[in-house]
């Protein structure tokens, strides 16, 4: 076993617990002015409106036993010092920050200007207040993919910023799904910029998108995040994104690893029966999927060790990226990787840091 | 192909493009298929589930071409590549090579075909 403190650890999925109050001053007008007048602080609905009458099964703290500083998020909010403290706590050398609030973007359909305004403000805020490559704090730029032009503006903005090393596409709620040709310009530009595309599941429409009527978080969290990622993987693979953009690095985050072999087997089985419906593919769709990178969190350590070993073999330890998801309630410490008995130390070091250095050019 | 181990299929003139005629060759059934004016013979047994693959439709392969970023993938039939699809589950094979169009690790055994004096013969095992 290796000690994470002695080796490079890159956390590919740190959720910066941002707040609208923090980001609003950096938003373009009229949002910069509208937000403080919105009465958000007095009347805005909070996720944690009530833990007894929760507004959503996405509420992490329903009757919860989790005690942490940010239990009130999104009313809390990180600072750069919080990130550094957390990195020190987890023995993490470099982190890729993802906006917490952006995870709801897929649920916004009435007015996509809000997403664009938030992302533009978020990027300026993060550059000004939080990101610091010298301290190992990097960012992933959210793509307001409802609007391709806005997404291209974001890419132009961050292109020369060392602190941003890739983009994030929220998988929950994306419609049409993210293999659609609509998104080609984003992929083309990211490929040119050598920016990996990180697909990240999210909580948008958590109570609707798998099974309306679920009653507790354990139900939606078991399948909801998983379904959001799986549906986008199918679209991205079958529509030939890896063939169209062969140098684009594709990363899927935050659904663990045990679903991957099942999905690969199923999609390959479909492909043998319906090959002509995916005419851009030069090989089975599962062969593209196992070339993607996958974040490990939340790693299913309760799985049978032999199953977990098959999953790692199928994806390849060179394609696995350690991710903490910190400070979210189900975060994984680096020990989740160092304690895995079927890995050798080189595999552990690769998953903990080296693979991410290569993928993100850190 | 020696005359001893070949099986007569029938007059070549009776085959239209896309036709397949089944003949017994030793212990197996073989489909003799005419596609793009050429004759091919494949075992009538899908490697997937044993289905009668040579009873399936013979047609040009549908292929896609991507014009560039944001463009639709345009699909058209490639007349140079004829495929046959098993009627049971749709597994499709290149008529010329017998290989599955999506995964060439799967292939239907091929047999030699010859047309002599207007008659089609397939070589036995």
Interface residues (C-beta under 8 A of the other chain):
Chain A: X181 X182 X184 X185 X187 X188 X239 X240 X243 X244 X271 X272 X273 X274 X275 X276 X279 X280 X281 X284
Chain B: X48 X61 X62 X63 X64 X66 X69 X70 X71 X72 X73 X75 X89 X90 X91 X92 X100 X101 X102 X103 X106
